[in-house]
Amino acid sequence: MSGYSSKLVKRLLKARGVRLNLVDPPFEIQVCELCYLLKRARNTYFGQTHGFDKVLEAFTRSPEEGFSSYKVHVPIYTYKSIYPFWFRMKQGEANICWPGKIRRFALTSGTSEGSSKYIPVSLEILRSNFKAKAGLIAELYDNPDCKDMLQSDILAVTSTSSLIKEDHAFKGDISGMSLNLLPIWLGFKPGKKIAAMINWSDRIDAIAERAPEWDIGALVGFPSWCQILLDRIISRHGLKNIHEIWPNLMVFTHGGVYLDTYKPLLEKVWGRPMIYMDVY
């Protein structure tokens, strides 16, 4: 965000479809979102075999009828039972569970069955993730305590942005995939070259080496990954705390895990109180 005014960034975010004020009631938002997804996927193989048109018709009468119809037509799937649909998508078939072909699959270790899982990632979900991230940034612009941070950059601690070709699609980590869609004017570090490094240790070493060159105002990522990185930077440059090198660092946006486990360790690397934004 370095070099951009608060008003300019707000206009740019709004132009990208980011909602700057979330005031709609949560229930209405969820109903609208479900109906939108049903409409988008109604003509896919999954939508046709699971009666999406009938579910949508029920929603025109009332949300309650819509939810009841959804439960009747769409059973609960496990990863093992849904994967035959996703495998067809991975082999290049179009219009299976979502319109068009799915070119990306996120790899996740999950917590069951002990093996990596392939999760289809549409371009729409990546754009939706961007809007969610940008919405958090927009919140900062309405927080007077963050005025010193707004001319600084954001450091995103993610997995590699590089993708590996497999079958008719590409596989990788969802956090790395999201980096490829971020606009330059948001000022995200560490930049494309470092973000594309496949080896995690090499990547955080490169970030630690470049850290004195950046003015970081916000840190984004899993608490455990950020803790490892911050410890590496402090050790590399002989610091007492991270604020000796990034005096404008004010915000830590985190997710993926429950923060309380890591917060005592993170508190040791801060030089002053931080603003926490929990997206868990």
C-alpha positions as CSV (number, residue, x, y, z in Angstrom):
1,M,0.0,0.0,0.0
2,S,3.1,2.2,0.2
3,G,2.6,5.5,-1.8
4,Y,-1.2,5.2,-2.1
5,S,-3.6,7.4,-0.2
6,S,-6.4,5.9,1.9
7,K,-9.1,7.3,-0.4
8,L,-7.4,6.0,-3.5
9,V,-7.1,2.4,-2.1
10,K,-10.7,2.5,-1.0
11,R,-11.7,3.5,-4.6
12,L,-9.5,0.7,-6.0
13,L,-11.0,-1.9,-3.7
14,K,-14.5,-0.8,-4.4
15,A,-13.8,-1.1,-8.2
16,R,-12.7,-4.7,-7.6
17,G,-16.1,-5.5,-6.1
18,V,-15.0,-5.4,-2.4
19,R,-17.8,-4.5,0.0
20,L,-16.4,-1.9,2.4
21,N,-19.2,-2.0,4.9
22,L,-20.8,-5.3,5.8
23,V,-24.1,-4.2,7.2
24,D,-26.5,-6.9,5.8
25,P,-28.0,-9.4,8.2
26,P,-26.0,-12.6,8.2
27,F,-29.0,-14.8,7.6
28,E,-30.0,-12.9,4.4
29,I,-26.4,-13.0,3.2
30,Q,-26.2,-16.8,3.6
31,V,-29.5,-17.3,1.8
32,C,-28.4,-15.1,-1.1
33,E,-25.0,-16.7,-1.3
34,L,-26.5,-20.3,-1.4
35,C,-29.0,-19.3,-4.1
36,Y,-26.2,-17.7,-6.1
37,L,-24.2,-20.9,-6.0
38,L,-27.2,-23.1,-6.9
39,K,-27.9,-20.9,-9.9
40,R,-24.3,-20.9,-11.1
41,A,-24.1,-24.7,-10.8
42,R,-27.7,-25.7,-11.8
43,N,-26.6,-26.9,-15.3
44,T,-23.6,-28.9,-14.2
45,Y,-23.7,-32.6,-13.9
46,F,-23.8,-32.4,-10.1
47,G,-26.5,-29.7,-10.2
48,Q,-28.7,-31.7,-12.6
49,T,-28.4,-35.0,-10.7
50,H,-29.1,-33.3,-7.4
51,G,-32.2,-31.3,-8.3
52,F,-30.7,-27.8,-8.0
53,D,-33.7,-26.4,-10.1
54,K,-36.2,-27.9,-7.6
55,V,-34.2,-26.5,-4.7
56,L,-34.2,-23.0,-6.2
57,E,-37.9,-23.2,-6.9
58,A,-38.5,-24.0,-3.2
59,F,-36.4,-21.0,-2.2
60,T,-38.8,-18.8,-4.1
61,R,-41.5,-19.8,-1.7
62,S,-39.5,-19.4,1.5
63,P,-36.0,-19.9,2.9
64,E,-37.4,-22.7,5.2
65,E,-38.8,-24.6,2.2
66,G,-35.5,-24.0,0.3
67,F,-33.4,-25.5,3.1
68,S,-35.7,-28.5,3.5
69,S,-35.5,-29.1,-0.2
70,Y,-31.8,-28.8,-0.2
71,K,-31.5,-31.4,2.5
72,V,-33.7,-33.8,0.5
73,H,-31.8,-33.4,-2.8
74,V,-28.2,-33.0,-1.7
75,P,-26.8,-35.6,0.7
76,I,-23.9,-35.0,3.0
77,Y,-20.7,-36.0,1.3
78,T,-17.4,-37.1,2.7
79,Y,-14.1,-36.4,0.8
80,K,-14.1,-40.1,-0.2
81,S,-17.6,-40.0,-1.6
82,I,-17.3,-36.6,-3.4
83,Y,-13.9,-37.4,-4.9
84,P,-15.2,-39.3,-7.9
85,F,-16.8,-36.1,-9.1
86,W,-13.6,-34.1,-8.5
87,F,-11.5,-36.8,-10.1
88,R,-13.4,-36.2,-13.4
89,M,-12.7,-32.5,-13.0
90,K,-9.0,-33.2,-12.4
91,Q,-9.0,-35.3,-15.6
92,G,-10.1,-32.3,-17.6
93,E,-13.9,-32.8,-17.8
94,A,-16.0,-29.6,-17.9
95,N,-19.2,-28.7,-16.1
96,I,-19.1,-31.5,-13.4
97,C,-19.5,-29.6,-10.2
98,W,-18.9,-26.1,-11.4
99,P,-19.3,-24.4,-14.8
100,G,-16.4,-24.8,-17.1
101,K,-13.1,-26.6,-16.4
102,I,-11.2,-26.5,-13.1
103,R,-7.6,-25.7,-13.7
104,R,-6.3,-25.7,-10.1
105,F,-6.5,-28.1,-7.2
106,A,-5.4,-27.2,-3.7
107,L,-3.5,-29.8,-1.7
108,T,-4.3,-30.3,1.9
109,S,-3.1,-32.8,4.4
110,G,-6.4,-32.6,6.3
111,T,-6.9,-34.4,9.6
112,S,-8.2,-37.8,8.5
113,E,-7.2,-40.8,6.3
114,G,-3.5,-39.7,6.5
115,S,-3.1,-38.7,2.9
116,S,-3.1,-35.5,0.8
117,K,-6.5,-34.4,-0.5
118,Y,-7.2,-32.6,-3.8
119,I,-9.7,-29.7,-3.4
120,P,-10.9,-28.1,-6.6
121,V,-10.2,-24.3,-6.8
122,S,-12.2,-22.3,-9.3
123,L,-11.2,-18.8,-10.4
124,E,-14.4,-17.5,-8.7
125,I,-13.3,-18.8,-5.3
126,L,-9.8,-17.2,-5.7
127,R,-11.5,-13.9,-6.5
128,S,-13.8,-14.4,-3.5
129,N,-10.8,-15.0,-1.3
130,F,-9.2,-11.8,-2.6
131,K,-12.4,-9.8,-1.8
132,A,-12.4,-11.2,1.7
133,K,-8.7,-10.2,2.2
134,A,-9.3,-6.8,0.7
135,G,-12.3,-6.3,2.9
136,L,-10.0,-6.8,5.9
137,I,-7.7,-4.2,4.5
138,A,-10.6,-1.8,4.0
139,E,-11.4,-2.2,7.7
140,L,-8.0,-0.9,8.6
141,Y,-8.6,2.3,6.7
142,D,-11.6,3.0,9.0
143,N,-9.4,2.4,12.1
144,P,-7.7,5.7,13.3
145,D,-5.2,3.7,15.2
146,C,-3.8,2.3,12.0
147,K,-3.0,5.7,10.3
148,D,0.8,5.1,10.5
149,M,0.5,1.7,9.0
150,L,-1.4,2.7,5.9
151,Q,1.6,4.0,4.0
152,S,3.5,0.8,4.7
153,D,3.5,-2.6,3.0
154,I,1.9,-5.9,3.9
155,L,3.9,-9.1,4.3
156,A,2.1,-12.3,3.4
157,V,3.6,-15.4,4.9
158,T,2.3,-18.2,2.7
159,S,3.2,-21.4,1.0
160,T,4.9,-21.2,-2.4
161,S,3.0,-19.6,-5.2
162,S,4.5,-22.1,-7.7
163,L,2.1,-24.7,-9.0
164,I,2.9,-28.2,-10.3
165,K,1.2,-29.6,-13.4
166,E,-0.6,-32.9,-12.8
167,D,-3.0,-34.6,-15.2
168,H,-5.0,-31.8,-16.8
169,A,-4.7,-29.3,-13.9
170,F,-2.2,-27.7,-11.6
171,K,-1.8,-28.5,-7.9
172,G,-0.5,-26.3,-5.1
173,D,-1.5,-24.6,-1.8
174,I,-4.5,-22.3,-1.7
175,S,-2.6,-19.5,0.1
176,G,0.1,-19.5,-2.6
177,M,-2.5,-19.6,-5.4
178,S,-4.2,-16.5,-3.9
179,L,-0.9,-14.5,-4.1
180,N,-1.0,-14.7,-7.9
181,L,-4.2,-12.7,-8.1
182,L,-3.2,-9.9,-5.7
183,P,-2.9,-6.5,-7.5
184,I,0.5,-4.7,-7.4
185,W,-1.0,-1.6,-5.9
186,L,-1.8,-3.5,-2.6
187,G,2.0,-3.6,-2.0
188,F,2.3,-7.1,-0.8
189,K,5.7,-8.5,0.1
190,P,7.9,-10.6,-0.4
191,G,7.2,-10.2,-4.1
192,K,6.7,-12.8,-6.8
193,K,10.3,-14.0,-7.1
194,I,10.6,-15.0,-3.4
195,A,7.0,-16.1,-3.1
196,A,7.6,-18.6,-6.0
197,M,10.5,-20.4,-4.2
198,I,9.4,-24.0,-3.6
199,N,11.6,-24.7,-0.6
200,W,10.1,-23.3,2.6
201,S,13.5,-22.8,4.4
202,D,15.0,-21.0,1.4
203,R,11.9,-18.8,1.2
204,I,12.0,-17.6,4.8
205,D,15.8,-17.1,4.5
206,A,15.3,-14.9,1.5
207,I,12.6,-12.9,3.4
208,A,14.8,-12.6,6.4
209,E,17.7,-11.3,4.2
210,R,15.5,-8.6,2.5
211,A,13.6,-7.6,5.7
212,P,15.7,-4.4,6.4
213,E,14.7,-3.1,2.9
214,W,11.0,-3.2,3.6
215,D,8.7,-1.0,5.7
216,I,6.1,-3.6,6.9
217,G,2.9,-2.3,8.5
218,A,0.9,-5.5,8.6
219,L,1.7,-9.2,8.8
220,V,-0.6,-11.9,7.4
221,G,-0.4,-15.7,7.8
222,F,-0.6,-18.8,10.0
223,P,0.7,-18.0,13.5
224,S,3.2,-20.8,13.5
225,W,4.6,-19.8,10.1
226,C,4.9,-16.2,11.2
227,Q,6.5,-17.1,14.4
228,I,9.2,-19.1,12.7
229,L,9.8,-16.2,10.2
230,L,10.0,-13.5,12.9
231,D,12.4,-15.6,15.0
232,R,14.6,-16.1,11.9
233,I,14.6,-12.3,11.1
234,I,15.5,-11.4,14.7
235,S,18.3,-13.9,14.9
236,R,19.7,-13.0,11.4
237,H,19.9,-9.3,12.3
238,G,20.6,-9.5,16.0
239,L,17.5,-7.7,17.1
240,K,15.7,-7.5,20.4
241,N,12.3,-7.5,18.8
242,I,10.8,-7.2,15.3
243,H,9.8,-3.5,15.8
244,E,13.5,-2.5,15.8
245,I,13.4,-3.3,12.0
246,W,9.7,-2.6,11.3
247,P,8.7,0.3,13.5
248,N,5.3,0.7,11.6
249,L,4.2,-2.9,12.1
250,M,0.8,-2.6,13.8
251,V,-1.5,-5.4,12.6
252,F,-1.3,-9.2,12.6
253,T,-4.0,-10.9,10.6
254,H,-4.1,-14.6,11.3
255,G,-6.1,-17.7,10.6
256,G,-6.0,-21.5,10.1
257,V,-5.5,-22.3,13.7
258,Y,-6.6,-21.1,17.2
259,L,-4.4,-18.1,18.1
260,D,-4.2,-18.6,21.9
261,T,-1.7,-21.5,21.5
262,Y,0.8,-19.2,19.8
263,K,0.0,-15.8,21.2
264,P,2.4,-16.1,24.2
265,L,5.3,-16.9,21.8
266,L,4.4,-14.1,19.4
267,E,4.1,-11.6,22.3
268,K,7.9,-12.2,22.9
269,V,8.9,-10.9,19.5
270,W,6.7,-7.7,19.4
271,G,8.3,-4.5,20.7
272,R,4.9,-3.0,21.4
273,P,1.2,-4.0,21.5
274,M,-0.3,-5.2,18.2
275,I,-3.8,-5.2,16.7
276,Y,-4.9,-8.8,16.0
277,M,-7.4,-9.5,13.2
278,D,-8.6,-13.1,13.6
279,V,-10.1,-14.8,10.5
280,Y,-10.1,-18.3,12.1
